[in-house]
């Protein structure tokens, strides 16, 4: 008995759309199930990058109104300096590099304000991942007496999301960031910022 072979496409039966529709929903449900399982696994091990301080509930982040992320670096004399050890004083964190022209222009003003307001003002000059002898020569050239810190691998620059040099971060006595200035500061700007921080002119 011969079977007729036809090249005409088969017409879908009524069952075909129903099977396709249920198949799609099945795939969606399976996908959602897998997603929820992965979310639960990741949530178990993932910790948020932003830490909180239980004393005052403020977030720790490199932004105004947040606790300044703590760090500890060696200065050019080999002494370890931690930001958290300076609570109770206004701290000016200055991110800089020896090859930065505006940084060179700004340094004498930082030194003079440090001399004027210490011990109420601490200055932490965080250099951008340069050799220690180069940084030490720079500090001697400008007669810097505040803490000049070495930042191997630029880890603290990354932590503070520094986008240009110089960058100055003003931290109050409670460790909270109040002012962030990117670029060189005029003397009047520096004095205004220090006044905002409660240091008399």
Beta strands, then each sheet from edge to edge (+ up, - down):
strand 1: 51-52
strand 2: 59-60
strand 3: 72-74
strand 4: 80-82
strand 5: 90-96
strand 6: 121-127
strand 7: 147-149
strand 8: 167-171
strand 9: 177-182
sheet 1: 1+ 2-
sheet 2: 3+ 4-
sheet 3: 7+ 6+ 5+ 8- 9+
end
